[in-house]
Amino acid sequence: MGKVFVFNGRNHTIEYFPSIVWASTVLIRGRRNILIDPGGSLPSNLPEIHEIWITHAHPDHISMMDRFGKTPVFAHPEALNILRSKNPGGASTKRELDTCLEKLKGASGWRRILLMAIAHVLVRGFGLLFIRGGGGVENVHAFRDGEERYGIKIIFTPGHSPDGVSFIIEDMGIAITGDLITGRRNAPANLFTPSSNPIQALKSIERLIEEKIDIILPGHGRPIYNARERLKTALKLTVEEIECIKKSHPWKGYWSGFINIMKCIHGSRKIIARLSALVFYSGKAEDLL
Ligand SMILES: [Zn+2]
């Protein structure tokens, strides 16, 4: 476990444990002790944990949630089946593959076969990364969008995945946003695991910009201290990417459409994100309109 970042507020103390390989874990101490995203190596000397909150059900954010006995786990309604399953990492990976296949219904011929192959390689590879999966949990509950628990505001922020949730501690100006954006200075929304949706991400980022946020604790990496500026940059770059792809009409062309998509994808995206983007944008055009 590396450096721990501690933030003290009137009603809460927040400890942020970044992990390079796995997801960051956050501990909120207050009237109730809440552990967010127990996915990587757990912090030592944890106090009694009253509730576990999940930002989204990707394997690296949930693999330790079964270590806390019957402690209730809260998540987005769309995450509940994954969290309850015997093998949540596998269920999460299957959701990624199913999403790809659904998107590819609009493609045909060799184009479809190639994209299917890419989707399989991507999703299986993505799943293999998380082979150290924990078990499922029974005591799971759905958050309601906009609800408040122990003075913390809970809003749904899908985009990186369909079940994204952010937690806002208003009096501290802190938001815990999972993987919606990365810590990178000049990057669009953190899209393209296969279940990512850029249109949803735009709406979620716009919603966060409306909130009074100074600091973002992301799902990976260090805290983001100029939160509003970073959100605005992510918004702008994501819009540019989508507009570029729309103009290139990738779904009308044949092979040239692939090249157009690759040209439009922001330079900060890694290869897995580029291939996921290829699958996403090559599918149904309606997804973008
Ligand atoms: Zn994720």
Boltz pocket constraint, residues with backbone or C-beta under 6 A from the ligand:
constraints:
  - pocket:
      binder: B
      contacts: [[A, 56], [A, 58], [A, 160], [A, 161], [A, 179], [A, 193]]
      max_distance: 6.0
